[in-house]
Amino acid sequence: MKEKQKKEIITLFVTIALISILIFFYPLIQPRILSTLSNSFSVISNNHNMLVHFISVGQGDAIAINFPDGKVMLIDAGPTSSNVSYTTYLNEKVLNNKRDKKIDYFVMTHSDTDHIGGALRLLENFDIETIYLPVVTEDTASFTQLYNYIYNHDYNLISSVDASAIRQSDYVIEFYGPVDLEDENDSCQIVRIEYMSHSFIFTGDISSAVEQKYVETYGELLDSDVLKVPHHGSKYSSSINFLEAVSPKYAVISCGYNTYGHPTSEAISNLSSVGATILRTDNDGNILFTVGNYYDLDLKTGTYSITGSNLDYRILIIVIDGVLIFCAVKQMIVAKRREIRKYK
């Protein structure tokens, strides 16, 4: 075998090794590569990561969670005025533009328009499997229309009073309450999610009186890293006792232009007093938390890209290595045959 051919074969095997290493560490380096190319941060939505999106929808709540097993939960759907931008965000950043528009869980905390205004468009454009319904509702034309649509279609319906915990191998979704069945805001159910020692708690529009009931009923179970601040930072919520029980590292206020003064100075003061880093969708835009193999409660705000691939990268290793090894072996065989013919 000639020296040139030996070098070519060695080069092929070195290439195989380098590509294998590159693909093996691809989930770790992909965000940094895409960040450099797009000048915005990118995260991977699969590969055992959980993404929690606080979507900027103006004055209202719209939250989406990508679970590590591929399931998706939505909590509220924002006001009617944001339904186009909301569904666009879901398509592009939550579902990665997949043809499959499946949403596994949709939680409606209560029937206020700023929480369910976009729900009808959501139901018309996505495949919702399970809907959690509020137990106390407003008798409005828009909510009546929404309920008529829901009951005329084949959804798995669960009342908030009947919700039970969803326990998977690596994450847990807890439903607390409701502890008040009279006032619409106070009948909001609390949802708490835990994954890889990090936790998120979503509180709807509960008031300080109901916050105290939750403290008395659940106590330390409320403790969470990230708090969805109750009632958009109303002065009638975010009591010190409740915030101390939750003890959040981050406090997210979902709000926009409003005539209520949300978030109020009282709520901001109380959140600051417990050491929470305050984030606001009116100032920070979309807010994304990522927990997973390479993300330890990673926070991004504003503009970011999210990627996801259904192809297991280990399959790429096998396919590419197989092709390169075939080429290398073929070249060795051809070189050997040439040597044999040379000495005949």
C-alpha positions, 0 to 999 in steps of 0.5 A: 500500500502506498504512503499516500493511500495510508494517509488517506485511510488514516485521515478517514478514520480520524474524521470518523472519530472527530464527527463522532465526538462532535455529534456526541456533544452536539446537545451541549454545543448547539445552543452556543452555535446557534446563539453565535449565528443568530445573535440570540440565545437558543435552547433545545426543547427536547433531550430531557429538558423542561421549558416554561414559557411566560408569554407576553400577551399584554394584560393577561396570563398565558403560560406554556410548559414543554415537559421532558417527555414531549408533553405540553401544558398550557395555563390560560390563554391571554386576552382576545387581543393577543390571540394571533401573537399567542398562537404564533408563539405556540406554533413557533416556540412551543411546538417547533412548527410541527404538523402535530398540533397536540396540546396534552393539558389546558388549564383554565384558572378562571373565566376572566377575559384576560385569561381565557380570551384567546381560548376559543382560537386556541381550541379551533387551531390546536388538538387539545386532549384534556381541559381543566375547567374552573369551578366558578365562572362568569356568565358572559357571552364570550365565556358562554360561547367558549363553553358551548364549543367545549361541550360540543367537542370531544375533550377529556374534561376535568373540573378543578375540584377533581384534579389530581396529581400527574406523576411521571418518572422524572416530573410531577404536576400538583394541583392545589385547591381551590380553597374558595368556591365563591369568588371567581378570582379566589376559586383559581386552582394553584398548579405546582410543577417540579422537575430535577429539584426545581419547581414552579408555582402558578397562582392565577388571580387569588387574593391575599385572603385565599393566599393565607388559606393556602399557607395554612393548608399546604405550608411548605409544599408551596415552596418554589423557585419560580412564582407566577405572581398572583393577580398581575401584581395587585395590591390585594395579593402577594401577601408577605406570609404567602411569599415567605411560604413560597420563597421564590428565587424569581417572581414573574408578573404577567401584565401590560397596559391597564387601568388598575395600576398593576403591578402595584408598589405594594406588591413590588415591595413585598416581592423585593422584601423576600429577595425575589428577582422580579421579571415583568412581561411588559418590560422583559417581553417573553420570559423563558426558564429551562431546566435539564441536562445542560440547563440549571434553571436557565433564564432568557427574556425577550428574543430567543430561538428554540430548536427541537429535533425528533431525530436521536443524535445517536442514530446520526453517529451510527449512520455517518460512522457507517458510511465513513467506515465503508468508504475507508474499508473500500479504499483499503480493498481497492489498494490491496487489489492494486498491489496484488495485480502489481506483483502478478 
